[in-house]
Amino acid sequence: MTLRSLVVVFLFVSCAASRSQTPIGVADFFIDPMGKAYFLLDDDRLVTGNQLGANTYSFYDSSLGSPDYVDVANPFQILVYYRAYGTVLVLDRTLSELDRIDLFANQHIRQPGAIARSYDNGIWVFDNWNYRLLRLNERGEPDQQTNNLRLQLGEDSEPAAIFVDRTTVMLYFRESSRLAVFTNYGEFRGWVAVPPHSRLSWNAPYLLGIKDDGTVWNYTSGQTQTIPLGSLPAALTGMSKVMAGPTGYLSVGPGELLVTTTEFPEKN
């Protein structure tokens, strides 16, 4: 082998080693009802572990880019939403594409906004133009829908997110910092005030807020108000996302595809 060939081989091996040692950047993570974790990486790939081996399942659509919303409430039909395109991709548990839903082409929706999986495997969609909440069945037809909600809610802003927990549907209004609570039949039940926060995460049935000063509050679906939890543990202050679980805080460390639980402090 010539000296030039040796240099080329050395450079190839060095580059490969550098790539393998590059830390994994996790932009977001999600937990399904069975406790399985899914990770949205900095390069816009959605990945999850393969229980049959060491490899991971991975999904990425270069034509759509970074998803705006991922819903793993049904791990057999995961929703990946690209809001600017009005496109919802449905993935199976191996992150293979099952279906592609074009909300812009749906005659029942003028301007699709926030979405979420419904308890009966439909899809909740908020129509920003008609200002109403619709539940679409598997054929894309609305089987539940509200009237125009502007007068009833006294709101003009678009809801930033839809949170669903069994028989409860909540519209989150960022500008007024509150939740509009509905039943699964579209009946408005009332408001829940959302305290100030710089970070917000939903892991049904828990909505966790972290303030600028590091103090934390938690809201559990079905309750009428939030509960203060004190200060966020120091080890979690640098995490990009922290969620609430049944017994503690859920987080992902730098360069890891592993969800860690930090127990809630015991109450005195």
N, C-alpha and C positions, 0 to 999 in steps of 0.2 A: 504493500500500500504506500502511495506517495505521501509526501509531507502535506501537499494540498488536500488530499483526501482525508488525512487525519484531522486537519483543521476543520473541514466541513463536518465530519462526524462529531467532533468535539462541540462545535457550535450547535448542531442539531440536538445533541443530548443535553447541553446546557439550557437551551430554550425549552425543551420538553420538561426538564426538571423545574425550571422557573414557573412554567404554567401549572405544574402539579402542586407547587408550593404556594400559589396565589390564594390568599384567604377567600373563603366563600362569603360573598356579600348578600345578606338576607334583608330585603326591603320590607317584607311583611310575612306574617304567618297566620295560619288558621287551624282550628281544631274541629273535627267532625264529631257527631254525637257518640261515636264509638271510641273517641279519644285519640284518633290518628291525626298526625300533624301534616300539614301541607305548607310549603315554603315558596314565596314569590321572591326570586333572586334579583339582584341588581341588574342583571342582563335580561330581565323580563321573562325568564323561564319559570314555569310553575313546576315544582318537583315534589315528590313524596316517596317514602320508602317502599321497597318491595319486600314483603314479608317472606318471600320464598328465596331470597338471595341478598347479596351485599349491594347490588346495583339499585339505582333509584329510577322510578318512572318520571318522565319529563315531558312537558308540553310547551311549545312556543309557536306562535304564528307571526312570521315576519311581516306579513301584509297588514297586520292590525297593531302591532307594537305592544305597548304596555297596557295591561287591563286596568280598568278603573275600579272594578269590584269583582271579588271572588266569593262564592257562596258554596260552602261544603255541607250544608244542612242535610242534604241527601248525598252520601258518598258514592252512590251508583249513578247519579245524574248531577254532577258538579256544574255550577253556572259560572262562566267567565264572561264578564260584561265589558264591552268597549263602547263607552257612551257616545263618543263623537260619531261613531259609525252606526249607532243604534243596533249593534249586533251582540247577540248572546250566543256563546258557544256552550254546548252541553257535552261534558266529558264523562267517561265511565271511570271506574275505580283505578284503572291503569293509566288514566289521563289520555286515553284515546278519544278522538272526537266522535260523538254519536249523532249530533245534530247541530244545525246552525239556524238561529232564529233572527230574522230581519224585522225589528220592531218598526222601522220606518215604513215598511211595506204593509203593516197591519192597519186595516181600514178603521179600526176602533180606537186608534191612538194617533193624536195629532203631533205631539212632541214628547217622546219618551224621556223620562228623567230617572229618578232612583228606582231600583228594582230589588226584589228579594224573593227567595223561595218560600212558598206558602206551605202550611202544615200538610196539605193534601196533595203535594207534588205539583201544584200549579206555580204560577209566577205572579207576584204582586208587582204592578207597574204604576208609578205616578205619572199621569199625563199633565205636564206643566202648562200646556196650552189651555186645555179644558179644566184644569185644576181639580182633577178628580182621581180617585184611587180605584184601580181595576185589578181583579184577579183573573188571569188568563188560564184556561185549561190546556190540556196537552194538544188541542187542535188550534190554539191561539185565539180562542173565542172567550169573551168575558162572561164568567158565570156569576161574578159579583162585581158591583161597581157603585160608587157613591154618586151623588149629585155634585155639582160645582161646590167646592168647599170654602170659597173665599168669604162668603157672608157668615157661614157657620163658625169658621175658625177665626175670622178676623185677621187673616194673614194674606200677604201679597207675595212674600218670598217663596222660592221653591224649596221643598224639603231636601236636605243634603243626603239623607239616608233613610232607609226603611229597616226597622228592627222587628223580627218576628220570633215569637216564642209561643208555640202551641196555639192557644186560642186568642192570643193578643198580637195586634199589629200596631206598631208605633212609627209615626213620622217624626223625624228629628229636624227641627228648624234651627239652623245655626245662628242666624241673625237675632232671633228673639230668645235663643237659648232655652228651649223647652221642647217637650215631647207631646204630641197629640196622640192619645191612646184610643184605639178602635178595637172592636171585636172582629172575628173572622168574617162577619157578615156586613162589615162596613159601618157598623153603628158607632158613632162617636161617644166615648165614655168620659173624656175629660183631659185635663192637662197635668203634666208633671214638670215642675221647674228643674232645669239643669244648672247646677252651680258653675261658676267660672272654671275654665280648664284650658290648658295648652295642648293636651293630648287626650284623645277619647278612643276607647276600644270596646267592641261588642263581642261577647262570647256567651251566647244564650245560656241562661237568662240574665247574665250580668253585664251591666254597662259601667265601665270604669273610667273615671276622669282623674287626671293628674294636673294639678295647678302649677303655676310658675314657681311658687315657693316650695314645691316638692310635697305638699300635702295631697292626700288622696281621698276621693269619695267613691262610693259604690251605689248603684241602683239595681235592684232585683225586680224583674218583671212581675207585675201584679201588686207591687207596693205603691204607696202614694207619695213617697218622698225618698230622697237619697240619704245615705248614711255615711258620716265621716269615718275614715279608717286611720287617721293620723298621718305620719310622714312615711313616704316611700323608703324602703330599706336602701341604705347607701349603695349596696352592690348593684342596685337596679337603676340608679339615677342616670347612667349613661346609655341605657338600652333604648333603641329606637322605638320599640313597642313593648308594652306590658299589658297583659290581659288579666282578668280575674277568673279564677276557677273556684270549685267548691270549697277548697281548703286553703288556697293561697294565690300568690301572684304567679303568672305564667310568663316566661321570657325566653329569648334565644340569645345565647352569647355570641360574641364576634367570631366569625369563621366556623360556626357550628350549624349543623342541621339537627339540633336536639333541643327540645323544649324542657326547660327546668322549672320546677315548682319551688317557690320560696314561701314558706308557711306564713299565714297571717299571724301577727303578734297576739298572744293570749290577752284576753280582757281581764283587767284586775277586778 
